[in-house]
Amino acid sequence: MSVKTDTNRNELLVSAKREFQNAGYTLSDNEISSSSFDFIAKKRSEYTTPFITKKMIIRVLAELDLFKIHTSQDLRLIAKLIQGNPLLIAKFATGKRIEPSTLYTRHEVPAISLQTLKAFLQEETSQARPKITKIMRRGGVFVNLSTSRLIERRKQLGFGISHLAEQLGISRQSLYKYEKGDSKPKLDSYSRLIEIMGVNLEDPVNIFEKTEEDLDFAINKIFRPKSSRQKEITGYLQEKGIQILWFRKELFDGMFVNDQKEKTNEKEINKGMSIITGVTSENEEKDKDRLSLLNKLSYFLGKKGIWFEDEETVNKSSSIKTTDFFTILSISDLERMGNEELIKFLKISNTLH
């Protein structure tokens, strides 16, 4: 990365944080960042019942093309597990300045400019629907259509699919795909469409809206244990019906995923299905820093954090405290715990959600 690129990124990062703060978001500690994200922004919605805490996991880049697929896989999985949305904020894409009010994507992660972020957050604060309707893809700029309004307007005008397709100069199959939402028109095609239809058919994209996506590819192929200690922990957890995913280069080593929806007083145990985990290494000084950061991250997210130590380290770690959101266990503790005891232990307070 060049000095100029690095400077652009740092300036962009400071500006992005400021925009979120101005919009009433709380940001994670400056030390809480990793190779896949720069900061996490969260905000409790005042307009929903029950209240929902929105979480955005942000990666800032001067050049969007520097965002790699392996970083995307980590970022998307972390976002899913902590019930948040990933978002890239960038200045350039393929050497050109990112267009305002336009949604880009890189490796399945949405990307926008700082200008678009600012406008989006202002509209969100005023409860107006964000107006990002243009989508940049290979081949040009496309427009996100309201399929329901398109079909309704076509029928109002008494047009069949074949007739409208002929008027637009496209195939019947292409128009059918527009109406099904399987494809989107390019800007010039959209201009011709609204000329004929006489109404605006754009459908704004909400980049802060939760999307359900299948991440089985990541779970099965990428997030496997890397060390013998991780393999040992994985084995004990699998015996108790709990899966753990191991990351490459994050603040935490892995995250639990529990498919069992145990309930107590009608509330799910381990809401969010994720528990942040760390594992002791050979570097004692580095582990102290990671412990501190994991504790902060657990508290910020309202997620349970667990650090696995070997027996010898646990016995001399008298300075480390167990809190509502963070606990240290030895591998022998994990071995002796029964399924019910472990599930109960993983129960998390909803205080900070």
C-alpha positions in Angstrom: 0.0 0.0 0.0 1.4 3.4 -1.0 1.8 6.3 1.4 -0.9 8.2 -0.6 -3.3 5.3 -0.4 -2.6 4.9 3.3 -3.2 8.6 3.9 -6.5 8.5 1.9 -7.6 5.5 3.9 -6.8 7.1 7.3 -8.7 10.3 6.4 -11.6 8.3 5.2 -11.7 6.2 8.3 -11.8 9.3 10.6 -14.6 10.8 8.5 -16.6 7.6 8.4 -16.5 7.3 12.2 -17.6 10.9 12.6 -20.6 10.4 10.3 -21.8 7.4 12.4 -21.3 9.3 15.7 -23.2 12.3 14.3 -26.0 9.9 13.5 -26.2 8.7 17.1 -24.3 5.4 16.7 -21.9 4.1 19.4 -18.6 2.9 18.1 -16.3 0.1 19.3 -13.1 1.0 21.0 -10.3 2.2 18.7 -8.2 -0.9 19.6 -11.0 -3.2 18.5 -10.2 -3.8 14.8 -8.9 -6.6 12.8 -7.7 -7.6 9.3 -11.4 -7.8 8.1 -13.0 -4.8 9.9 -12.0 -1.3 11.2 -14.8 -0.7 13.6 -18.3 -1.7 14.7 -21.1 0.8 14.9 -24.3 0.1 16.9 -27.5 1.9 17.5 -30.7 1.1 19.3 -33.7 1.7 17.2 -36.3 4.0 18.8 -39.0 3.1 16.2 -39.4 -0.6 16.7 -41.1 -2.7 19.4 -39.3 -4.5 20.8 -36.3 -2.3 20.5 -33.6 -3.7 18.1 -29.9 -2.8 18.2 -28.6 -2.4 14.7 -24.9 -3.3 14.2 -22.8 -2.4 11.2 -19.3 -3.9 10.8 -17.3 -1.4 8.7 -14.2 -1.8 6.6 -12.7 1.4 5.1 -10.6 1.3 1.9 -9.1 4.0 -0.3 -9.3 1.6 -3.3 -12.2 -0.9 -3.3 -10.2 -3.4 -5.4 -7.9 -4.0 -2.4 -10.7 -5.9 -0.7 -9.9 -9.6 -1.1 -12.2 -12.6 -1.1 -10.8 -14.2 2.1 -11.3 -10.9 4.0 -14.9 -10.9 2.7 -15.5 -14.4 4.0 -14.4 -13.5 7.5 -16.2 -10.2 7.5 -19.5 -11.7 6.3 -19.4 -14.6 8.8 -18.6 -12.3 11.7 -21.5 -10.0 10.7 -23.9 -12.9 10.5 -22.9 -14.3 13.9 -23.2 -11.1 15.8 -26.4 -10.2 14.0 -25.0 -7.2 12.1 -24.5 -6.1 8.5 -21.1 -5.7 6.8 -20.4 -2.5 4.8 -17.4 -1.2 2.9 -16.7 2.5 2.6 -14.3 3.4 -0.2 -13.0 6.3 -2.2 -12.1 4.7 -5.5 -13.0 1.6 -7.6 -10.8 0.5 -10.4 -9.0 3.8 -10.2 -12.2 6.0 -10.6 -13.9 7.9 -7.8 -16.9 6.0 -6.5 -20.2 7.5 -7.7 -22.6 9.1 -5.2 -25.9 7.4 -4.4 -24.7 4.3 -6.0 -24.3 0.8 -4.5 -21.2 -1.2 -5.4 -20.3 -4.7 -4.2 -17.1 -6.6 -3.8 -17.2 -10.3 -3.0 -20.8 -10.1 -1.9 -20.2 -7.2 0.5 -22.0 -3.8 -0.2 -19.8 -0.8 -0.7 -20.6 3.0 -0.9 -18.8 6.3 -0.9 -18.5 8.5 2.2 -20.9 11.0 0.6 -23.5 8.3 0.1 -23.0 7.2 3.7 -23.6 10.7 5.0 -26.8 11.1 3.0 -28.0 7.7 4.0 -27.4 8.3 7.7 -29.2 11.7 7.5 -32.2 10.2 5.8 -32.2 7.3 8.4 -32.3 9.8 11.2 -35.2 11.7 9.7 -37.0 8.3 9.1 -37.1 9.0 5.4 -36.4 5.9 3.2 -32.8 6.0 1.9 -32.6 6.7 -1.8 -29.9 4.5 -3.2 -31.3 3.0 -6.4 -28.3 2.8 -8.7 -26.1 -0.3 -8.6 -22.7 -0.5 -10.1 -21.9 -3.9 -11.6 -19.7 -5.3 -14.3 -21.2 -4.0 -17.5 -22.3 -0.6 -16.2 -24.8 1.1 -13.9 -28.1 -0.7 -13.2 -31.3 0.5 -11.6 -33.1 -1.3 -8.8 -36.7 -1.7 -9.8 -39.9 -2.0 -7.8 -41.2 -5.2 -9.4 -44.6 -4.8 -7.9 -45.0 -1.2 -9.2 -43.7 -2.3 -12.6 -46.3 -5.1 -12.9 -49.1 -2.9 -11.5 -48.3 -0.1 -13.9 -48.0 -2.4 -16.9 -51.5 -3.8 -16.2 -52.9 -0.3 -15.6 -51.8 0.6 -19.1 -53.2 -2.6 -20.5 -49.8 -3.8 -21.8 -49.0 -7.5 -22.2 -45.4 -8.5 -21.5 -44.7 -9.0 -25.2 -46.1 -5.6 -26.2 -44.1 -3.8 -23.5 -40.9 -5.7 -24.4 -41.3 -4.7 -28.0 -41.7 -1.1 -27.0 -38.5 -1.3 -25.0 -36.6 -3.1 -27.7 -35.8 -6.0 -25.4 -36.8 -9.7 -25.4 -39.9 -10.9 -23.6 -37.6 -13.0 -21.4 -35.6 -10.0 -20.4 -38.8 -8.1 -19.3 -40.0 -11.2 -17.5 -36.7 -11.2 -15.5 -37.2 -7.6 -14.6 -40.7 -8.4 -13.2 -39.3 -11.4 -11.3 -36.5 -9.4 -9.8 -33.9 -11.7 -11.4 -32.2 -8.9 -13.4 -32.2 -5.1 -13.5 -32.2 -2.6 -16.4 -29.2 -0.5 -17.2 -29.6 3.3 -16.9 -30.4 3.8 -20.6 -33.0 1.0 -20.6 -34.6 2.4 -17.4 -34.9 5.8 -19.0 -36.8 4.3 -21.9 -38.9 2.3 -19.4 -40.1 5.3 -17.4 -40.7 7.2 -20.7 -43.2 4.6 -21.6 -44.7 3.9 -18.2 -44.9 7.6 -17.1 -44.0 6.9 -13.4 -40.9 6.4 -11.3 -40.2 2.7 -10.8 -37.1 2.9 -8.7 -36.9 0.9 -5.5 -34.4 2.2 -2.9 -31.9 -0.3 -1.5 -31.6 -0.3 2.3 -27.9 -1.2 3.0 -28.7 -1.4 6.8 -31.4 -4.1 6.3 -30.6 -7.6 7.5 -30.2 -10.1 4.7 -30.3 -13.9 5.2 -27.5 -15.5 3.2 -26.1 -19.0 3.1 -22.6 -19.2 4.5 -22.3 -23.0 4.5 -19.4 -22.7 2.0 -17.4 -20.7 4.6 -18.3 -23.1 7.5 -17.4 -26.3 5.6 -14.3 -25.2 3.7 -12.5 -22.4 5.5 -13.1 -22.1 9.2 -11.5 -25.3 10.5 -9.2 -25.6 13.5 -5.6 -24.6 12.8 -3.7 -25.8 15.9 -3.8 -29.0 18.0 -5.3 -27.1 20.9 -8.1 -25.8 18.7 -8.7 -29.3 17.4 -9.0 -30.6 21.0 -11.5 -27.9 21.9 -13.5 -28.6 18.7 -13.8 -32.3 19.7 -15.1 -31.6 23.2 -17.7 -29.1 21.9 -18.9 -31.3 19.1 -19.6 -34.0 21.6 -21.9 -31.5 23.3 -23.7 -30.6 20.1 -21.9 -27.2 19.7 -20.0 -26.2 16.6 -17.1 -23.7 16.6 -15.7 -21.8 13.7 -12.0 -20.8 13.7 -10.9 -17.6 12.0 -7.6 -16.7 10.3 -6.5 -13.3 11.7 -9.1 -11.8 14.0 -9.1 -10.4 17.6 -10.7 -13.7 18.5 -9.8 -17.2 17.4 -13.2 -18.4 16.9 -17.0 -18.3 17.5 -19.4 -20.9 18.8 -22.5 -21.6 16.7 -25.2 -23.4 18.7 -28.1 -24.7 16.6 -30.0 -25.8 19.7 -32.6 -23.2 20.8 -32.8 -23.9 24.5 -35.3 -21.6 26.2 -35.7 -20.3 29.7 -38.7 -18.1 30.6 -39.5 -17.9 26.9 -36.1 -16.3 26.1 -33.5 -18.0 24.0 -30.3 -18.9 25.7 -27.3 -17.4 23.9 -29.3 -15.0 21.8 -27.5 -14.3 18.5 -26.1 -17.9 18.4 -22.6 -16.7 18.9 -19.9 -16.7 21.6 -16.5 -15.1 21.1 -13.6 -17.3 21.9 -9.9 -17.1 22.3 -7.2 -19.7 22.9 -3.9 -19.3 24.8 -0.8 -19.3 22.6 3.0 -19.5 23.2 3.2 -15.7 23.4 2.2 -14.6 26.9 2.5 -10.8 26.3 0.4 -11.0 23.1 -2.2 -13.1 24.9 -2.6 -10.4 27.6 -3.4 -7.8 25.0 -5.8 -10.2 23.3 -7.5 -11.0 26.5 -8.1 -7.3 27.2 -9.5 -6.7 23.7 -11.7 -9.7 23.8 -13.2 -8.5 27.1 -13.9 -5.1 25.6 -15.4 -6.6 22.5 -17.7 -9.0 24.4 -19.0 -6.1 26.6 -19.6 -3.9 23.6 -21.5 -6.5 21.6 -23.3 -8.0 24.7 -21.9 -11.4 23.7 -20.4 -14.1 25.9 -16.6 -14.3 25.7 -14.6 -17.4 26.7 -10.9 -17.7 26.8 -9.4 -21.3 26.9 -6.2 -21.6 28.8 -4.0 -24.7 29.5 -4.0 -25.9 33.1 -0.7 -24.4 34.0 -1.6 -20.9 32.8 -5.0 -21.0 34.6 -3.3 -21.7 37.9 -1.1 -18.6 37.7 -3.7 -16.2 36.1 -5.0 -14.9 39.5 -5.3 -11.3 38.1 -7.9 -12.2 35.5 -11.5 -11.9 36.6 -14.6 -13.6 35.4 -17.4 -11.1 34.5 -21.0 -11.4 33.2 -19.6 -11.3 29.6 -16.2 -12.9 29.9 -14.9 -16.2 31.5 -11.7 -18.1 31.5 -11.9 -21.9 31.3 -9.3 -24.6 31.1 -9.7 -27.4 28.7 -10.2 -29.8 31.6 -13.2 -27.6 32.7 -14.7 -28.1 29.2 -14.0 -31.9 29.4 -15.8 -32.4 32.7 -18.9 -30.2 31.9 -22.0 -32.1 31.0 -24.2 -30.9 28.1 -26.8 -29.2 30.4 -24.2 -27.6 32.6 -22.4 -26.1 29.5 -25.6 -24.8 27.9 -26.5 -23.2 31.2 -23.0 -21.7 31.5 -23.3 -20.2 28.0 -26.5 -18.3 29.0 -25.9 -14.6 28.5 -27.5 -11.6 30.1 -29.6 -9.5 27.7 -28.6 -6.3 29.6 -26.7 -4.7 26.7 -28.8 -5.9 23.7 
